[in-house]
Amino acid sequence: MTIRLRVNGTLHDLPDARGTETLLDFLHDDLNLTGTKLCCGIGVCRACTVQVVKPPSPAPTPIISCSTALATLDGAQVSTIESVARDGVPDPVQQAFLDHFAFQCGYCAPGFVMAARIFLHGLEAQPIPPEQIEDAMRAAIGTHICRCTGYVRYFEALRALAIAANGQGAPQR
């Protein structure tokens, strides 16, 4: 028996014996993908958030990689922060965070970026009433911990993207 998962498009087959290992350890130790950060180690801070799509659902979900066992990811597609920028060009979420000076030390940034991208994907698939944007943003990134207190800027950047993704016009700067 094996655990089969894709990480950033590459297929990996792992023996069942590795099923209790965490996704974060696999990303760091086996794949040398160190952009996903370990901070608290117990899934509270959300710095280690990655995107997972696991059939039968086609919808991406945020997963806390520091406390997710590999055995639970059989058949999943995992996307890490390394998959976001293309040819050195930042993803729109990364660019919005840069434009709003949200990054300070940057340690929590990968988790914020991944959660924001998943949130925006959901908005594009199913828009919500404009008055619900703030609450939806808080649900998407409100539990992420930023030790440098960059919350306001993360929210401002995401708000601009959310308004555009929700079909309410161009983002305001």
N, C-alpha and C positions, 0 to 999 in steps of 0.2 A: 504494500500500500504506500501511496505517496500523497504528498500535499502539493497541489499544482496551483500556482498563482502567477500572474503577470505583474511585473513592476516596471512602470514607465515603458510598457510595450514589450518587454523581454520576458519570455516564459521561463519559469524556474520550477523544477521538480525536486522536492525535498522528501527525505524519508520521514515516515510517521514519527519516528523517534525524536524528531526535532519539533514536534507539535506544541510542546510547552514553552519553547523559546518565544520571546516577544518579537513582534514585527520590527520594533526599533533596533533591537540587537542584530537582527538579520540584515536590515538596511545598512547599519554602520559596519558590522564586522565582515559580512560576506560580500556586500555589493559596494562598499566604500561610498555610500550615499550618506554624507554627514550633514546635509542641509537641514534635515529634520532634527530638531534639538531635543535633548534630554534635559529636563529642568527639575521637576519635582519627583519624577519616577513613579507616581501613583495615579496619574491621570487627572489631576486637579487643575494644573496650570494651562494645559492645552497647547503648550509650545510644540509638542510632538504630533500635532494633527496632520493627517494625510487624508487623501480622498480615496474612497473605496467604492467600486461598483461590483456588486455580487448578485449574479442571477438568482432568482428570476427577475429582480427589480433592475431596470436600466438606470435608475436615478443614483447619482453619486451621493455618498454620505460621508460626513467627517468621522474619522476613526482616531482614537487616541492610541498611537502606536507603542507607547511605553508599557501599556498594560493589556495589549491585544495579543493573544497567543496565535502562533502561526496556524495551528490546527483549525481555527475558526475561519480562516481565509481561503480554504480550498475552493478553487474555482473563481476567485476574486481577481479583479483588476485594481491594482494599487497605483496611485499617482502621487509622487512626492514633489517637493518644491523644485527639485532639479528638472522636472518636466515642464515647468511653467514658462520660462523665458525661451524664446526661439531665436537662434542665431544672434545672440547677444542683445536682442530687443526685449525689453521688459514686457510682461503681460500687462494688460490694462489695469489690473488691480495693483500690481507692483508700481506702475507709473503713477496711478492716483495716490498711492501712499507716499511716493517720492514728492509729487507735486504739493501734497499737504504737509510735508515734513513730519510724517508720522513715525518714521524710523528714528530711533535714538540709538540705543546700543545694538538693536537689530536681533537680539536673541529670540524674542517672541514672534518676530515678523513672519517666519515661515508658517507657523500655525495660524496666524491672522490671515495671511494670504490664502492659504488653502481653504479655510472656513468661509472667507469672503467669496471666493470663486464658486464654491458649492452653493452658497446663498444666492448669488447672482444667476447661476444656472437655473435654480428653482424659480426665480422671478421671471426669467425669460420664458420658461415652460408654462408657468401659471401666474400671470400678474395678479396683484392684490390691490385693494382700494388704497389710494395714496395716504389716507390717514392711518393705515396700518404699517407703513414702512418703518417707522421708528421702533415699534414693538418687534417687528420681524427682524430688524437689525440687532436689537438687544438679544433676541433668542439665538441668532446666528453667531455673534461674536462677543456677547456680553459676559460670558463666563471665562473668557480668555484673560490670563493675567499678564499685565505689562508692568514690570518692576520699575520702569522709568516713567510711568504714568502718562503714556502717550495716547490714552483712550480717546480723548476728545478729537485728536487729529485722525486717528483710525476711523472713528465714526463719521467725521466730516468727509473723508475720502470715500468711504463706503456709501454714504448718503448720495453723493453726486453720481456714483455709478448705479446705485439702486434706482434712482429716479429715471435714468436713461434706460436701464434694463426693464423697468416696469412699464415702458411705453409712454412715459410722461415727458418726453422731449430730451434735449441735450443736457448733459450735466452742467451745473453751474460751477464756476471757479471763483 
